[in-house]
Amino acid sequence: MQRTQGIRTILLLILVLFPLLRCASCTQAADLSLLCPTEVDENAWFEVTVTADNTPIANVTMSFITLVYLTNESGAVRLQAPRVEPTQNKSVLLTAEKEGFNATTCQVTIKNIPQLFALVTSSYISENTFFTLTVVDEQGLIVDNVTVTYQNQSYSTDLNGTVPLSTPGVRKSETYEIHVEKSGFLPNTIAINVSPQASAFNLLGFSLILVICCGIIVVSLSIVLYRFWKHRRLS
C-alpha cells in the first residue's frame, strides 16, 4: 500500500514539474523593433530599420501594401511610397516578421502631393512654330510660377499658367522634352515631336519628279499603242 502511494506521489511530481522544467529550458523569443517615419510624401523613397535589443536584424520579411522585401545586413530596407488619390492622405501598415522573433508593425501616413501636368495642343509640331504650354495640377487648376525647362533654357508660367515657346529648325523629325517643376508639387516631363516643314525647293523637286514620271508613262503607252497599231496594219 505504501509502495503504491509512493509511486502515485512520484507520478504527480513528474506531471507538475515536467512543464516547469520544459519552460525553464526554453528561451523567450525576442521582440522585433521597427523604426519608420510617421509621414512620407507620395512617390518618395524612405528607409525603415528593424532591430532587436538595439541590434540590426538582417533578412527580416517586410510586408508593405502588396509587396514583400528583405532587410539588408544593416537591418534596413528602402521603400517607395505609392501614389494616392488627389487631396487625400492614406495610412498604410508595415509588418516585420522573422522566425524566432515576435513580429511587429508600424503605420505610415502617405501624404498627397499635387502632380503637375504640362499641356500642349499637339505633341506633333512643325519646326519654327510658336506654341503655348499650359501647366495645371491633377484637378485641372492652373499653376503659375512653374519652372519650365526646354532646350536647356528655363522659363516661368504666368498668372494663367502658360508660357510661350517655339520649336527649332530641324532637318529630320526630332524629339524634345519639356520638364515642369515647382516646390510643393510632383514634377512632370512631356515629349514633343518636331518635324521639318516642306520647303519650296522640296515641292519643286517633287513636282519635277512627278512630271518626269508622267512623261515616261505617256511615252511608254505611246510606244505600246504604236506597235499594236503597226502589228494590226501588217496583219
matplotlib code that plots the C-alpha trace (Angstrom):
import matplotlib.pyplot as plt

x = [0.0, 2.8, 4.6, 1.6, 1.2, 4.9, 4.5, 1.5, 3.4, 6.3, 4.0, 2.2, 5.6, 6.6, 3.3, 3.8, 7.5, 7.9, 6.1, 8.1, 11.4, 10.4, 9.6, 12.7, 14.8, 13.1, 14.4, 11.9, 11.6, 13.0, 10.7, 11.4, 11.5, 10.6, 11.9, 9.9, 8.8, 5.3, 4.7, 6.2, 5.3, 3.7, 6.1, 9.0, 11.7, 12.1, 14.0, 12.9, 15.2, 14.5, 16.3, 16.1, 17.6, 19.2, 20.9, 20.1, 18.4, 19.0, 16.7, 13.5, 10.5, 8.9, 5.3, 4.4, 1.0, 1.2, 5.0, 7.5, 11.1, 14.0, 16.2, 19.9, 22.8, 22.2, 18.6, 17.4, 15.3, 14.3, 10.7, 8.8, 5.6, 2.7, 0.6, -2.6, -5.9, -5.9, -6.3, -6.3, -3.7, -3.5, -2.4, -0.6, 0.7, 4.2, 4.8, 8.1, 8.5, 11.2, 11.2, 12.4, 11.2, 7.9, 6.5, 5.9, 4.1, 4.4, 1.9, 2.9, 0.8, 1.3, 0.8, -0.8, 1.5, -0.2, 1.1, 2.0, 0.8, 2.1, -0.4, 0.1, -2.4, -0.5, 2.6, 3.5, 4.6, 6.3, 9.7, 10.0, 6.5, 5.3, 3.1, 1.8, 2.3, -0.1, 0.6, -2.2, -2.4, -4.2, -7.5, -7.1, -6.4, -3.8, -0.5, 1.6, 5.3, 6.2, 9.8, 9.7, 12.9, 13.0, 16.1, 18.4, 16.5, 14.4, 11.0, 8.2, 4.5, 2.4, -0.7, -2.7, -0.3, 1.0, 4.4, 5.1, 7.6, 8.8, 10.2, 13.7, 14.6, 15.3, 16.3, 14.5, 12.0, 13.4, 12.0, 12.4, 11.5, 9.8, 10.2, 8.0, 8.6, 7.6, 8.1, 5.2, 4.3, 5.4, 7.4, 6.5, 8.0, 6.4, 7.9, 7.1, 7.9, 9.3, 9.1, 10.6, 8.3, 8.0, 10.2, 9.6, 12.7, 11.3, 8.0, 9.7, 11.8, 8.8, 6.8, 9.7, 10.0, 6.2, 6.4, 9.2, 7.4, 4.2, 6.3, 7.8, 4.4, 3.0, 5.9, 5.7, 2.0, 2.6, 5.2, 2.9, 0.0, 2.1, 3.4, 0.0, -1.4, 1.5, 1.0, -2.7, -2.0, 0.6, -1.8]
y = [0.0, 2.4, 1.4, 2.3, 5.6, 6.4, 5.6, 7.9, 10.7, 10.4, 10.4, 13.5, 15.3, 14.4, 15.8, 19.0, 19.6, 18.5, 21.5, 23.8, 22.2, 22.3, 26.1, 26.8, 25.2, 27.4, 30.8, 33.5, 35.0, 38.5, 41.3, 43.0, 46.8, 48.7, 52.2, 54.0, 57.6, 58.6, 60.6, 60.4, 62.2, 60.1, 58.6, 59.4, 56.9, 56.2, 53.8, 51.6, 49.7, 46.6, 45.8, 43.5, 44.7, 47.6, 45.1, 45.3, 42.2, 41.1, 39.0, 40.2, 39.9, 43.4, 43.5, 46.8, 47.1, 44.2, 43.9, 41.9, 42.9, 41.6, 43.8, 44.0, 43.4, 46.7, 45.7, 48.4, 48.4, 51.2, 51.5, 53.8, 55.4, 54.8, 57.4, 58.3, 59.9, 63.7, 65.8, 62.6, 61.1, 57.4, 55.3, 52.1, 49.3, 47.9, 44.4, 43.0, 39.3, 36.6, 33.1, 33.1, 36.7, 38.3, 40.2, 44.0, 46.6, 50.3, 52.7, 55.3, 58.1, 58.7, 62.4, 63.6, 65.9, 67.6, 66.5, 69.0, 68.4, 70.1, 70.6, 71.5, 71.5, 68.7, 66.6, 66.8, 70.3, 71.7, 73.3, 77.1, 77.2, 79.1, 77.2, 77.7, 75.4, 75.4, 73.9, 72.6, 70.4, 67.0, 68.8, 70.8, 74.1, 76.4, 76.7, 79.9, 80.5, 77.0, 76.5, 75.1, 73.7, 73.4, 73.1, 73.9, 77.1, 77.9, 79.8, 80.5, 80.3, 83.5, 84.0, 82.0, 79.0, 79.5, 80.1, 80.8, 78.5, 77.8, 74.8, 74.9, 74.3, 70.6, 68.6, 65.5, 64.7, 65.2, 64.6, 67.3, 67.0, 69.7, 69.5, 71.3, 71.6, 73.7, 73.4, 71.6, 69.7, 66.4, 67.3, 66.0, 65.7, 65.5, 65.0, 66.8, 65.6, 68.4, 67.7, 69.7, 71.8, 71.2, 73.8, 75.4, 73.6, 70.3, 71.0, 71.9, 68.8, 66.7, 68.4, 67.8, 64.1, 63.8, 65.4, 63.1, 60.0, 61.1, 61.7, 58.3, 56.7, 58.6, 57.7, 54.1, 53.9, 55.7, 53.1, 50.2, 51.7, 52.4, 48.8, 47.4, 49.6, 48.6, 45.0, 45.2, 47.0, 44.4, 41.6]
z = [0.0, 1.0, -2.2, -4.4, -2.6, -3.3, -7.0, -7.2, -5.4, -7.9, -10.9, -9.5, -9.1, -12.6, -14.0, -12.1, -12.5, -16.2, -17.7, -15.4, -16.3, -20.0, -19.9, -18.0, -20.7, -23.4, -24.4, -24.8, -28.4, -28.8, -29.9, -33.2, -33.2, -36.4, -36.9, -39.6, -40.4, -39.4, -42.6, -46.1, -49.4, -52.1, -54.7, -52.3, -51.2, -47.5, -45.2, -42.4, -40.0, -38.0, -34.7, -31.7, -28.4, -30.4, -32.8, -36.5, -37.8, -41.4, -43.7, -41.9, -44.2, -44.7, -46.0, -47.5, -49.2, -51.7, -51.9, -49.8, -49.1, -47.0, -44.8, -45.5, -43.2, -41.5, -40.8, -43.3, -46.4, -48.8, -49.9, -52.3, -51.2, -53.6, -55.4, -53.5, -54.5, -55.1, -51.9, -49.8, -47.5, -46.9, -43.9, -44.7, -42.4, -42.5, -41.0, -40.0, -39.2, -38.9, -37.5, -33.9, -33.3, -32.3, -35.3, -35.1, -37.2, -38.0, -39.5, -42.1, -43.5, -47.2, -47.9, -51.2, -53.2, -56.2, -59.6, -62.3, -65.9, -69.0, -71.8, -75.4, -78.3, -80.0, -79.3, -83.1, -84.1, -87.2, -87.0, -86.4, -84.9, -81.9, -79.4, -75.9, -73.0, -70.1, -66.7, -64.4, -61.4, -61.1, -60.5, -63.7, -61.9, -63.5, -61.7, -62.0, -61.4, -62.6, -63.8, -67.4, -68.8, -72.6, -74.8, -71.9, -71.2, -68.2, -68.3, -65.9, -66.3, -66.0, -63.9, -66.5, -66.1, -69.6, -71.3, -75.0, -76.6, -80.2, -82.0, -83.5, -87.1, -87.9, -91.0, -89.8, -87.1, -83.6, -80.1, -77.4, -73.7, -71.7, -67.9, -65.4, -61.6, -58.6, -54.9, -53.3, -56.5, -58.1, -61.3, -64.7, -68.2, -71.6, -75.1, -78.3, -81.8, -84.1, -87.9, -90.8, -93.0, -96.7, -98.3, -101.8, -103.0, -101.9, -103.5, -106.8, -106.7, -106.1, -108.9, -111.3, -110.4, -110.9, -114.3, -115.4, -114.2, -116.0, -119.2, -119.0, -118.6, -121.6, -123.8, -122.8, -123.6, -126.9, -128.0, -127.0, -128.9, -131.9, -132.0, -131.6, -134.4, -136.7, -136.0, -136.8, -140.0, -141.3, -140.5]

ax = plt.figure().add_subplot(projection="3d")
ax.plot(x, y, z, "-o")
ax.set_aspect("equal")
plt.show()
